[in-house]
Amino acid sequence: MVGYPHIDKIVYDVFDKVMGQVEGGSLVVQKGREGKRRGSESRNQTRDLNICEGLGEALKLAKVPTLLLGSNRLQANVSEPLRAPVEESSDPSVPVHISHIHLSIQPTLYNSSPPSTPPAPTTTDGSSTPTAISPPDHIFAYVLYLVDPVHNLEFSTISQGFPMEWLKWQDDQEEVADAVGEWLEDGLRLAVACVAQGYVAKRMGIGEGRRREEKGKDKA
């Protein structure tokens, strides 16, 4: 994505908040190589979402950067392999567990399939009352894919859907551009929170004890 400088901050702020649930948790972000990124940090370029069509295609594209990253690390003979967790600490009694995670965000466009609209209610005199706003024909959303290759964990989700025309309003409708931009950022923020919270909860083992108990009951 080109020309959307706020995306990096949204992702960082969400993960920073989620890491606050971990005692002593901290967040360090290492961006991909500048030549390989699609420019979410660019401020003086024409905005381009590199949008694709279809949810399935979006997920496939979201996985590509993580696959390329793994390949590049192997080719470069990186001394810090992805296959082994890292534990470091200045205090031996407090081990520090470092997780390598990669997050991809792929904008996508898909057709909405709303249920058939019921007939408008009528008044006692037979006239029709105003109907609800019809759903848009095309929906815009973000597909997110998070992977931790060390622990073999992956999470994916899709953001809240938005009318495709909102993207155009950002560029040519000054009256609503700022408000629409905030709604789109809020939708992305919540989607990032879904994968971040899911990942951290999994690494913390939240709910694992209950699942083991349920499996034990099933076997009994």
NORLIN-V533575 format. One line per field, one symbol per residue. ss: DSSP state (@ for helix, = for strand, . for the rest). psi: psi as a letter, one per 30 degrees, with the letter a starting at -180 (. if undefined). burial: b if it has 24 or more other C-alpha atoms within 12 Angstrom, else e. Layout:
ss=???
psi=???
burial=???
This chain:
ss=.=...@@@@@@@@@@@@@@............................=...==.@@@@@@@@@@@@@@@@@@@@@..........===.......===...==========..........=.....=.........===========....======...==.@@@@@@@@.@@@@@@@@@@@@@@@@@@@@@@@@@@@@@@@...@@@@@@@@@@@@.
psi=kkgiffeeeeeeeeeeeefffkkgklkkkjllkefflghffkfglkkjfhklkkeeeeeeeffeeeeeeeeeeeefhkfjlffklkjlkfjffikkkkkjlkkkkjklklkkillkklkklllfgflklkllkkklekkklkkkkkkjfeghkkkllklkklkefeeeeffgifegeeeeeeeeeeeeeeeeeeeeeeeeeeffgkfeeeeeeeeeeee.
burial=beebebbbebbbebbbebbeeeeeeebeeeebeeeeebbbeeeeeeebbebbbbbeebbbbbbebbeebbeeeeeeeeeeebeeeeeeeeeeeeeeeebbbbbbbbbbbbeeeeeeeeeeeeeeeeeeeeeeeeeeeebbbbbbbbbbeeeeebbbbbbbbbbbebbeeeeeeeeeeeebbeebbbbbbbbbbbbbbbbbeebeeeeeeeeeeeeeeeee
